[in-house]
Amino acid sequence: MSAILPGATIGILGGGQLGRMTAMAARSLGYRIQVMDPDPSCPARFVVDACFEGSWDDARAAANLARGCDVITLEIEQISVASLEAAQKYAPVRPGIAMMRTIQDRILQKNWLVEHGLPVGEFRTIESEADLEAAIPALGGRCFVKSARGGYDGRSQVKIGFGDPVSAAEAWRLLGERPAVAEQALDLEKEISVMVARTPNGEVKSYPSAENYHENQILAWSVIPSSVPADVEAKAQEMARRIADQMQLEGILAVEMFLTRDGRLLVNELAPRPHNSYHASERACVTSQFEQIVRAVCDLPLGDVALVKPAAIANLLGDLWLNHEPKFDRALTVPGVGLHLYEKHSARAGRKMGHLSAIGDTPQDAVARVLEAKALL
């Protein structure tokens, strides 16, 4: 395969904050960037050469984007297969359509992981209310029910058995009476992720694992590196690289994992795009995840993923803006802290508006600094 060299044009399906930060990295490397997004004033709009307005299932808009591009990638999984196929008529689409078809559907994704010998938590496929009624006791009475398609940051998910008396019938209705996956609630020690990159010519590199802390199923903070034992780290790295090779990844893939209190390391979900838990890679590692996806989809040599210094991020949700404008100047008084805003026009509860980052001598120090800065907002 021949590399797509700087000066070429990269198309990104999706113009949210991930597309924006990828575009900024691509610009530094000398690429031109075009994006497609339903919102003509999306966060990437202000840093790209052209923005095509189109919904995720707008195959015509995807084709229009691809006509002027040398390669297409994405920053959100919800792009329809029809749109990916329309784009592929004009430029290579990376990651590939077969991989995206599997990852977009949680049922297909879970079954793929099981079939390929990857450890996952107990789950049941839900096709009807009766399936869910039977799954709840089979999974111990406490479970997360997630729509098979769509949803992230806790959306399209229902918790059962956590105090709120949610019935199977109510959960089925809340999820739109559509296919879903019911996952057993696990006793977790930690949540980690591993970002792996793979080029079309087969070069693979994986980053040190990130440790993640969630509130209301939304990432609150994350730090690189994680504090898992060396044997767990080695196993996590091996699993991520195996998935990348077996799925014939072209691009980057975040492998979200659970470490249970009884020592099991389980794959939770796959995200074939830049990932919130690796925003800290901009400061922690030689090569950020955003530069790495550009290198990967353009078939350039992958960048060094070595750790330079521990770094953490804390998400800034729209809730912060609801009472007053955040006091960013106060947050920036904390040594080692940086501010990253996404130029979103309106704040609402739960919406990711930006993040703070911090470096430290240890992962714990980086987390303490970023949380201290957030508290000053």
C-alpha positions in Angstrom: 0.0 0.0 0.0 1.2 3.5 -0.7 1.1 6.2 2.0 -1.3 9.2 1.6 1.1 12.0 2.1 0.7 15.5 3.6 -1.1 17.8 1.2 -3.8 15.3 0.6 -7.4 15.7 1.9 -8.8 13.7 4.7 -12.6 13.4 5.1 -14.1 12.9 8.5 -17.6 11.5 9.0 -18.7 13.5 12.1 -17.7 17.0 13.1 -17.9 16.8 16.9 -15.1 17.4 19.3 -13.3 14.3 18.2 -13.4 15.4 14.6 -12.3 18.8 15.6 -9.2 17.6 17.5 -8.4 15.1 14.8 -8.6 17.9 12.2 -6.3 20.1 14.3 -3.7 17.3 14.4 -4.1 16.7 10.7 -3.5 20.4 10.0 -0.3 20.3 11.9 0.9 17.4 9.6 -0.1 19.4 6.5 -3.3 17.8 5.5 -6.5 19.4 4.3 -9.7 18.4 6.1 -13.4 18.1 5.2 -16.1 16.9 7.5 -19.8 15.9 7.3 -22.1 16.5 10.2 -25.8 17.1 10.8 -25.0 20.5 12.4 -23.5 23.0 10.0 -21.9 24.9 13.0 -20.4 21.7 14.6 -17.2 22.1 16.6 -15.0 21.0 13.7 -16.6 23.6 11.4 -14.1 26.3 12.5 -10.9 24.4 11.9 -11.6 22.6 8.5 -11.6 23.5 4.9 -15.2 22.4 4.2 -18.2 21.2 6.1 -20.9 19.1 4.4 -24.3 19.1 6.2 -25.9 15.6 6.4 -27.4 13.2 8.8 -25.5 9.9 9.6 -27.7 8.1 7.1 -27.4 10.6 4.4 -25.6 8.6 1.7 -25.6 11.4 -0.8 -23.9 13.8 1.6 -21.3 11.1 2.5 -20.6 10.7 -1.2 -20.3 14.4 -1.7 -17.8 14.6 1.1 -15.7 11.7 -0.3 -15.6 13.0 -3.9 -13.0 15.6 -2.8 -11.0 13.4 -0.4 -8.1 10.9 -0.6 -9.2 8.9 2.4 -12.3 8.8 4.7 -12.4 8.1 8.5 -14.9 8.8 11.2 -15.3 10.1 14.7 -18.7 8.5 15.6 -19.9 4.9 15.2 -23.5 5.8 14.2 -22.7 6.4 10.5 -25.0 4.1 8.5 -23.5 1.3 6.4 -25.2 2.9 3.3 -23.3 6.1 3.9 -20.0 4.3 4.4 -20.6 2.4 1.1 -21.5 5.6 -0.7 -18.2 7.2 0.5 -16.2 4.1 -0.4 -17.0 4.6 -4.1 -14.8 7.7 -4.1 -12.1 7.1 -1.4 -10.9 4.3 0.9 -13.0 4.2 4.2 -10.9 3.4 7.3 -11.9 1.7 9.5 -13.5 -0.7 7.1 -17.2 -1.3 6.5 -17.2 -5.0 7.7 -15.6 -4.0 11.0 -18.1 -1.1 11.4 -21.1 -3.3 10.7 -20.0 -5.6 13.6 -19.2 -2.8 16.1 -22.3 -0.8 15.4 -24.6 -3.6 16.7 -23.9 -4.5 20.4 -25.3 -8.0 19.8 -23.0 -8.6 16.8 -20.1 -7.1 18.7 -20.6 -9.3 21.8 -21.0 -12.4 19.8 -17.9 -11.6 17.7 -15.8 -11.2 20.9 -17.1 -14.5 22.3 -16.5 -16.3 19.0 -12.9 -15.0 18.9 -12.1 -16.2 22.5 -12.2 -12.8 24.2 -13.5 -12.7 27.8 -16.7 -10.8 28.3 -19.2 -10.5 31.2 -22.3 -12.5 31.3 -24.9 -11.1 28.9 -28.2 -12.1 27.2 -29.5 -11.0 23.8 -32.9 -9.3 24.1 -35.3 -9.5 21.2 -38.6 -9.1 23.2 -40.0 -8.2 26.5 -40.2 -11.9 27.4 -36.5 -12.2 26.7 -35.8 -9.4 29.1 -38.1 -10.9 31.7 -36.2 -14.1 31.6 -32.7 -12.5 31.5 -33.1 -10.4 34.7 -33.1 -13.4 37.1 -30.6 -15.3 35.0 -28.1 -12.4 35.4 -28.6 -12.2 39.1 -31.3 -9.5 39.3 -28.9 -6.6 38.6 -28.1 -5.6 35.0 -27.6 -2.9 32.5 -29.8 -3.1 29.4 -28.4 -1.4 26.4 -30.0 -0.8 23.0 -28.2 -2.9 20.4 -27.7 0.1 18.2 -26.9 3.7 19.1 -26.4 5.3 22.5 -23.3 6.3 24.4 -22.5 8.2 27.6 -25.4 6.3 29.3 -27.9 7.1 26.6 -30.2 4.2 25.4 -29.4 2.3 28.6 -31.6 1.3 31.5 -30.3 0.0 34.9 -32.4 -2.7 36.6 -32.1 -3.8 40.2 -30.2 -0.8 41.5 -32.9 0.5 43.9 -35.3 2.0 41.4 -38.1 -0.5 40.7 -37.8 -0.7 36.9 -39.8 -3.6 35.5 -38.8 -5.6 32.4 -41.9 -4.1 30.7 -40.9 -0.6 31.5 -37.3 -1.1 30.5 -38.4 -2.6 27.2 -40.6 0.4 26.6 -37.9 2.9 27.6 -35.5 1.4 25.0 -38.1 1.7 22.2 -39.0 -1.9 22.1 -35.9 -2.6 20.0 -33.2 -5.4 20.2 -30.9 -4.9 23.1 -28.2 -6.5 25.2 -28.7 -7.2 29.0 -25.3 -7.2 30.8 -24.8 -8.6 34.3 -23.7 -5.9 36.8 -20.1 -6.7 37.9 -18.2 -6.1 41.1 -15.5 -3.9 39.6 -12.0 -3.1 40.8 -11.2 -0.7 38.0 -12.3 0.4 34.5 -9.5 0.7 32.0 -9.1 1.2 28.2 -6.4 0.4 25.7 -6.0 2.4 22.5 -4.6 0.4 19.6 -3.6 1.7 16.2 -3.1 -0.4 13.0 -2.2 0.7 9.5 -3.5 -0.9 6.3 0.0 -2.5 5.9 -0.4 -4.2 9.3 1.8 -2.2 11.6 0.3 -2.2 15.1 1.0 -0.1 18.2 -0.9 0.1 21.5 -0.8 2.8 24.1 -0.3 2.3 27.9 -3.7 1.6 29.4 -5.8 4.5 30.8 -7.7 4.3 34.0 -11.2 5.7 33.9 -13.7 6.9 36.4 -17.4 7.3 35.5 -20.3 9.2 37.1 -23.8 8.5 35.8 -22.2 6.4 33.0 -20.3 9.4 31.7 -16.5 9.6 32.0 -15.7 12.1 34.8 -11.9 11.7 34.7 -9.2 9.5 33.1 -5.5 9.1 33.6 -2.6 7.6 31.6 -1.0 5.3 32.7 -3.4 3.2 34.8 -2.3 1.6 38.0 -3.1 -2.0 37.1 -0.4 -4.6 37.9 2.1 -5.5 35.3 0.5 -8.9 34.4 -2.9 -7.3 33.9 -1.3 -4.6 31.7 0.4 -7.2 29.6 -2.9 -9.1 29.2 -4.8 -5.9 28.3 -2.2 -5.0 25.7 -2.3 -8.5 24.2 -6.1 -8.5 24.0 -6.3 -5.1 22.3 -3.7 -6.0 19.7 -5.3 -9.3 19.0 -8.7 -7.6 18.4 -7.1 -5.1 16.1 -5.4 -7.8 14.0 -8.4 -10.1 13.9 -10.8 -7.3 12.9 -8.2 -6.1 10.3 -8.4 -2.6 11.8 -7.3 0.4 9.7 -7.3 3.3 12.1 -7.5 3.4 15.8 -9.6 1.4 18.3 -10.3 2.0 22.0 -10.9 -1.3 23.8 -12.9 -0.6 27.0 -12.2 -3.2 29.7 -13.4 -4.2 33.2 -11.1 -5.5 35.9 -13.3 -7.3 38.5 -12.5 -7.7 42.2 -12.0 -11.4 41.6 -9.2 -10.6 39.1 -10.9 -11.2 35.8 -10.1 -8.8 32.9 -13.1 -8.5 30.6 -13.8 -6.7 27.3 -16.7 -4.2 27.7 -17.0 -2.4 24.4 -15.1 -1.3 21.3 -14.9 2.2 19.9 -13.3 2.5 16.4 -12.3 6.2 16.7 -10.6 8.7 19.0 -11.8 8.1 22.6 -12.5 10.4 25.6 -10.2 8.3 27.8 -7.2 9.1 25.5 -7.5 12.9 25.4 -4.7 12.8 27.9 -2.5 11.2 25.3 -1.9 14.8 23.9 0.2 15.4 27.0 1.1 12.0 28.4 2.5 10.3 25.2 5.0 11.1 22.5 2.2 10.9 19.9 -1.4 11.9 20.6 -4.3 9.7 19.6 -5.4 12.4 17.2 -2.1 12.4 15.3 -2.1 8.6 15.5 -5.4 8.2 13.7 -4.1 10.5 10.9 -1.0 8.4 10.6 -2.9 5.2 10.6 -5.6 6.0 8.0 -2.9 7.6 5.7 -0.7 4.5 6.1 2.2 6.5 7.5 4.6 4.9 10.0 2.8 4.9 13.4 4.0 7.4 16.0 5.8 6.5 19.2 3.3 5.7 22.0 5.8 5.8 24.8 4.8 7.7 28.0 6.5 11.0 28.5 4.8 12.0 31.8 1.6 10.9 33.6 -1.4 13.0 32.5 -5.1 13.2 33.5 -8.2 14.8 32.0 -11.5 15.9 33.6 -14.5 16.3 31.4 -16.4 19.7 31.6 -20.1 19.0 31.1 -22.7 21.6 30.3 -24.0 21.5 33.9 -21.1 23.8 34.8 -22.5 26.6 32.6 -26.1 26.4 33.8 -25.5 28.7 36.9 -22.7 30.9 35.8 -19.8 31.0 33.3 -17.0 28.8 34.5 -14.1 30.6 36.1 -11.4 29.3 33.7 -8.8 31.8 34.9 -9.0 30.3 38.4 -8.6 26.7 37.1 -5.5 27.7 35.2 -3.7 28.8 38.4 -3.0 25.2 39.2 0.5 24.2 37.9 0.5 21.8 34.9 -3.2 22.4 34.0 -4.4 23.1 30.5 -7.8 24.0 29.1 -9.5 22.5 26.0 -12.8 23.9 24.8 -14.8 22.6 21.9 -16.6 25.8 20.7 -20.1 24.3 21.2 -22.7 27.0 21.1 -25.1 25.9 23.8 -24.6 24.2 27.1 -26.9 21.6 28.5 -26.7 19.1 31.3 -24.5 16.1 30.4 -23.2 17.7 27.2 -19.4 17.5 26.9 -18.2 21.1 26.4 -14.5 20.7 26.9 -12.0 19.2 29.3 -9.1 20.1 31.6 -5.8 18.3 31.4 -2.9 18.1 33.9 0.5 16.5 34.1 2.1 15.2 37.3 5.0 13.3 38.6 2.7 10.3 39.2 -0.7 9.4 37.9 -2.2 10.2 41.3 -0.6 13.6 41.2 -2.0 14.3 37.7 -5.5 13.3 38.8 -5.3 15.4 42.0 -4.2 18.5 40.0 -7.0 18.2 37.3 -9.6 17.7 40.0 -8.3 20.6 42.0 -8.6 22.8 38.9 -12.1 21.6 38.1 -13.2 22.4 41.7 -12.0 26.0 41.1 -14.4 26.5 38.2 
